Amino acid sequence: MKNTALALSAALLLAPLTACGGSAEAGDGATVTVTVGYQSKTINTVTAGTLLRSLGYFEKQLNALHDGHTYKVDWQDYATGAPITAQMTAGKIDIGSMGDFPLLINAARGKQLGRPTHLVSVTGYNLRGGLNTVVTAPGSKLTSLKDLKGKKVSTSVGSAADGTLVRALQRAGIDPAKGIEKLNQQPAVGASALAAGSTDALSQFVAWPGLLAFQGKAKALYDGARLNLPTFHGVTAREDFAKQHPAVLEAFLKAQAQATDYLNDHPVAAAEKVARATGLPAEVVYLYNGAHGIATFDPAVKPQLVSALKQDVPVLKAAKLTGDIDVDSFVDDQYVRKALGASYARRLAARPAPAASEVWPKGAEQTRTFPSPAELLRYVAGHQDGIRAAYVPDATTGTLWFADKAVWVADGEKLLPFVAPETAQAYVAGHGGARVVTYADALERAS
């Protein structure tokens, strides 16, 4: 925790004093630079970052202002939300996007340092918490969270994935502070540590768990959706910037809504765009951002998500990362309401699409949806050389996962997929005759 504080202080001291946001004071005819901090590989923020940037919607919205200014957008890419917060509180980033726990730290640091920020919109969310997953090495003998007692677990302290780990351990009867050896590492470092065997498990946010599973470098140990607590990513803006340039912030939020509509209307094309920009496999991007992906994208600030933020505060306080946070004063949806007008109420009332089994055939520009996992398996069994990716929803939580990485259970004629072994075993324990089967066995049974 001391290291975290020192790192933040250093980042603030090293940040240049010539703010991009400082050009916001320029008079008519001047060039105004708007600095946007985003996380390209945190793909639940793409509608405010990677995808939005590739589509050019924000620049188009700024050009349409016709207010006598010339606008330039400075896109700055970061691995996590912490450096975005450091730059925002130094006045160097105007608009940023990050996960729910980092958003709260953003709120706390902004207030502490006299640079208040506000949550102005949402990017991607999952109402059960499925955006975070605990994974282990492919050959690990660990099968449940209880097996982590006394083990080394890598996570990014202060992240949503850390919050999932803390809550999951508590439910498993393990003291998060004493029951494990927690390694505070960046996601890429933690992934390397897992591969090297220097950590027993990795708790991380999108897209790391899916990426490592897809690459055959990890397997799921715990599905964050078992917590049944919403997790999300959102957009934060500096209060002074928002007040000085409300039209610019509204232009950003209009552009974000356009990018959201593009993602929802063209999920395969959007996944391909994000994949090209980030280097992530498109199949992994689609797992999270697809038509039935783990994330739902909508800029509306839903009451369930605000409530979840309030429940997150005690976790950060217990870790001594923040003090009290006034969530209600941090949330400010006036700009997105104005930007989206009459459509805001419709977006606010929208609900996630129901989970579905989905196949992405090779060479296809569209996916195929199936009414049940068994029917998907039957199709896959007959087209194994023509499948780019197959996805199935966890039978208990609805979290989408790769069909060949899922834990399969045969229950009579039913074939049920689960993200993690613990979830599958919980089902088996409550259903006489049900048993875990291999993926190959599931394919054979379906065909």
N, C-alpha and C positions, 0 to 999 in steps of 0.2 A: 504493500500500500504506500509505503514511503517512496519506493521507486516510481510508482505511478504518479505521485505528486511531484517528484523531482522532474520526471519526464515532461509533465505538463508545464511546469515552470520554465524548463529549458526551452520548450517549444514556443512559449510566449515571448521569452527574451530574444530568441533567435529570429522570430518573425520580423520581416522587414517593416519599417515604419512608414513606408510610402504605400498607403492602402489603395487597392483597386477601387474599393468602395469610396475612397476619398474623392474620386472623380464625380461622384454623385452630387457634389457641390457645384459642379461646373455650370456656367450660364448657357443661354440659348446658343445653339450652333456648335457647342463643344461635343467631343466624343465622350460618351459615358461607358465605362467598362463595368459590366456586371459579372461578378465572380461567383461561379457555381462549384461547390465541392460535392463530389459524388464518389461512389464506390463501384467501379465497373464490374467487379466479380461478385459483388453482393447483389445478385440478379433480381431480388425483390424490390430494388430501387430503380429499375431500368426506365420506368416511365418518367422519372425525374433526373435520369442520368444517361446511361449508355444508349438506350433506344431513343430517348428524346433527342440526344445529341446527333445521332445518326440520321434522324428524320429531318432535322433542321427547323422544327416547328417553333421553337422559342425565338430564333432569329427572325422568322417570318412574322411572328406576333409583334416583336419589337419594331420591325420595319413598318408595320401597319399603324403605329402610334401617331406618326406625323406630328410630333410635338416640337420640332425644331432641333432635336438632338440626333446625333449619329450614335448607334449603339454597337458595342462589341462585347461578345460573351467570352469570358475566360473560363474554360472548363478545366477543373483541377481534380485529378483522379487519386484516390487514397485507398488503402487496404482496409481501414476500419473507420469508425466514426470519431475516435478520439482526436486525431490531428485536424479533422474538420472543425470540431468544437474549439480546439486551440486557436485555429486561424479565425474563426468567427468572433471569438471573444477578444481577439486582437484587432478586430475591425477589417480583416483582410478577405474574408469570405462573406458574401451577402446572403446566399441561399445554400443550404446543405441538405443531404438526405442520409438517414441512418436508421438503425433498429430502435426498438422501444426502450431498452435499457440505456443505450447511449443517448437517446433523446432526453431522458430524465437527467443524465449527467450534464448534457448540453444546457438544460434549463437551470440546473444548480450552479454551474460555472458562470453562466451568463449573469445571473443575479448577483453572485458573489463578487464578480469582477466589474460590475457596473455596465455590462453590455448585454442587457436582457434579450432573450430570444423567445420565439413562439412557434409552437407546432401549428402549421398552417394547412396541411393536407396529409393524406395517407397515400402510400404507393401500393405495396402488396401486403396482404394479411391472411392469417389462418385462424379461424375462431376457436380451434381446439389446441393450437400450439404446435402444429406439425412442421413448422419451418425449422425447428431445431431438433437435432438427433445426436445420440451418443453412439459412437461406433468403436469397434475393436478390430484387431488384425484378423485377416481371413482365417488363420489357423488357431485363433484364440479359443481356449476352453471355457471362457466366461460366457454365461448364458443369461444372467440377470443382473440387475443393479446391485443386489445384495452381494454378488461376487466381487464387487469393486472395493469392499472393505479392506483397508490396508494397502490398496493398490495406488499406482501413479496414474493420474488423470490430467490430461492437457486440456486447457480451455483458455479463452481470453477473458480475464477478469473484468467485470463491468459490462460484458456483452449479454445479449439475450440468451445466448447458448449457455453462459455461466449461470444465468437465472434459472434456466431449465434444469441444469445439473443440480443446483442447490435444492430446488423444490423436489426433484425426483429422488434425491438421496434422503431427504427428510421423510418422504413418504415410505421409503424403503427401510426406515429406522436407522439410518446412518447419519452421524453428525458431519455436515459438510466441512466444518472447520477442523475436525480432528480424526474423522473416520477414514479419510483418504489423504494422499499426498498430492495436492493440487499444483500443477505446473502452469504458471501464467505465461502463455505463449501466443504469438500471432498464429492465425490458422495454418499458413504454409509451414511454419516451424513445427507446429503440432503434428501436421501430417507427416513430416519427415521423421519426427520422433517416433510416431506410431510404426512407420516402416522400418526404422532402425531397432525397434524393440526397447527403446528407452522410456516409453510410456505404455501403460496397459490399455488405455482407452482415450478417446478424443471426443469432447463435447463441443460441437460447432454449429454455426448457423449456415443457411443456404449460401453457396451451393456446395460447400465442402463435403458434407456427408454423401450426397448423391454422386458427386464427382468421384470420390474415393471408392464407393461401391461399384460404380460403372467401370472404373479402371481395374477392378478386382484387387484393390489395395486395402479394402476394409469391408466389414459386414456390420449391419445394424445391431446394436445391443438394446437400445431404448428409443421408442418413438415418442417424441415430445408431445404428440397429440393425446397421449394417455393422461396428461395433466388436465386436459379439457379447460385450458385457460388461454384466451386469445393472445397471439403474438403478431406484431406487425412492424412495418417500416414506414417512415413518414418524412415529410419535408419540414425543415425548420428555417426560419428567417430571422435576421437581426431586427429588433424592434425599431431602431433608428432608421435602418434602410427602408423598412416597410412604411414608416410614416413619411419619409422624405420622397419615396418613389412608389406609391401605392399602385399606379398604373403599370409599372414594370413588374411588380410582384403578381398582379392580376394577369399580365401577359404570360408570365411563367406558368401560372396555374391553368390558364386556358390551353396553353401548349401541352401541359402535362395531361389534361383531360383528352386532348387529341391523340396523344401517344397511347393513352390507356385504351381509347376506342380502337386504335390501330392494332394494338396487341390482342384485344378481345375479338376483333373481326378477322384478323389474319395471324392466328397463333403460330402457325408453322413458319411463315415468312418472318415474323418477329423473332422467333427463336433462332433462325438462321442469321439474321442481322446481328443479334446480340452475340452469337457464337463467333462471327467474323470479327467483331470489335474486341472481344475479350480473350479469344483463344480457347474458350471452354467448348467442349463437345456440344453440338446442338441438341443431342439426345438428352443431355443433363439439363440444359436450359429448359427444354420442353417439359421435363419432369416437374419442374416448379412453376413454369410460366405458361404451360399449355392450356388447351381448352378445358381440361379437367385437372389441371395441375394442383400442386399443394397450395399454391398461393392464389388468392383472388385479388384482382387489381381494381381499385376504385378510389378516387381522390377524396370522397366524402369522409368526414371525421365522425365515425359512428359512435354512439354512446357506449357500446360494448367495449370499444377500444380505449376510450377515455377511462372507463371503469377499470380496465385491465392495467392501465398506467398507474392508477391509484394503488392497486394491489402490488405493483412492482416496487413501490417506494420503500416498504419495510425491508425488502431483500437487500436493496442498495444501502440502506441505513445500517443493517446488521453487519454488512461487509465494511462499514465505515468509509464508503465511497462518496456518500452524500449525507446531508442532514435532512430536515423536513423539506418537502417540495410542494408548493401550491400548484397542483396540477391544473385546477380550474383557471388560474390566471395564466398558466403557460399555454393552454390550448386557446387558439384564436382562429376561428373559422370564418371570420367576416370577409376576408379577402377571397377565399374559395367560393363562398356563397355568392358574392357579387360577380366573380369571374364566370361562374357556371349558370347563374340566373335561375330560370324556371326548372332547368334539368337537375338542380341540386337536390330537390326533394325526392325525385325519382331515384337518384343515385343513393341517397341516404337510406331509402327503403329497400334497395336491392339486396338480394341474398346470394350466397355462393351457389354455383351450379352443383347439382348432385354429383357425387363421385361416379366414375364410369371406367370400364376397362377399355383400353385404347391401343391400337397397333399403328405404328408408323412404317408402312411398306417402303422398301428401297426405291428410290427414284420418284416417289410420290410427293405431290405438293399438298396433299391432304391426308389426314389420318382416318382410320376406320374405328368406329365405336361399336362395342358389343354389349348386349344386355346383361351378361354375367361373365365372371372370370373363366368358367368352364368353357363357354363358347369361344372366348378369346384363345384359350389353350388349344381347342380343336382346330381353330384357324392356323395358329402358329405351328402345330404339329404337321399340317399339310403344306406349309409354305416356309419351312425353316431357313431356306437359302434366300428368301426374299424379304426378310424382316430386318428393318433398321433398328427398331426398338419396340418393346411391348410393355405396357404399363397396366397395373392392377391396383385397385384401392384396398387397403387393409380392411378386413371384414369387420373389425371392431371400431376403428377410429376413422376410417375413410381416407387415411393418408395414402397418396399415390406412391407406388414403388415399382422398380423394374421387376417384371414377372420372373426373370431368371435369377433374381437376387432375393426374392421373397421367400418366407417360410410357408410351406404349403401344408394344409391339413385336409385329410379326407374324412368326411362325416357322412356316411352312407353314400348317396349319389352326389352329394355336394363336394366341390373342391374350393376351399377357402384360402385366400392369401393373407399373410400378415407381414408387417415390416420387420418385426423383431421376434426372436424365439420366446421371450417371456410372455408376449401378448398371445402367441400361438398356444403356449402351454396353459395359459389361463383359460383359453377357450376349451382346450381338450379336457381340462379338469372338470369343467362344467357340463360336458356333453359325452355321456357314455358311448363308447364305441368309436369316438373320433380319435384320429392319430395323425402324427406328423409324418409326411411322406416327402421324398425327394422331388425336385423339379422334374426330373426325367420320368419318375413314376406318375406325377400329376399329368404330364403330357400324354403318357401312354393311356392312362385312365380316361382322359378326355377324348382321345381319338378312337 
